[in-house]
Amino acid sequence: MLKIIDHPLIRHKLTIMRNKDTGTKDFRQNLDEIGGLMAYEVTRNLPVKEVEIETPITSCVGVELAKKIVVVPILRAGLGMVNGIMNLIPTVQVAHIGMYRDEETLQPVPYFEKYPPKFAEAEVIIVDPMLATGGSSIAAIDMAKKQGAKSIRLVCLVGAPEGVKAVEKAHPDVDIYLAALDDHLNEHGYIVPGLGDAGDRIFGTK
């Protein structure tokens, strides 16, 4: 299921990121902040369990998270969304999936993966700023499922309809969270209007 997180602060920060004149520092900072804002909504339905505690006054029953959370950035651009989530949930563990897009075929090419222990039992949040063709996201979800993950959320900043449809077809059990659903992909596979190459803009490599 596709969920658009339409919040004034997110829209404001996303506009800054879309601006071609926004430098690396501001681009990275706003992505970090949007990641945290999106995480609040993405984690709304996490499973919890009751726990009895002692307050300074008396005992009471509260709740705590029932399962551990693992954030999985798709390298390298996905790293830009990790800190914002970690600031909200300091106990998260971080897995890594590395892949790059073949510029001719537009298909993802995996080159690295690393997971924490008991990954299969965790609530998994895969993050990547861009959901373009959907190839990288589908491959990352495939890789996570091969490790036994059963509860997976895909969190992207900006998506194209083509990518959303591709992920929904390949993995109908995975909820997709976007800050914005853009218009289309151009002939080079880039999102329009988009915000350019997120990895290059995060790390200042172009």
Disulfide bonds with the S-S distance in Angstrom:
none
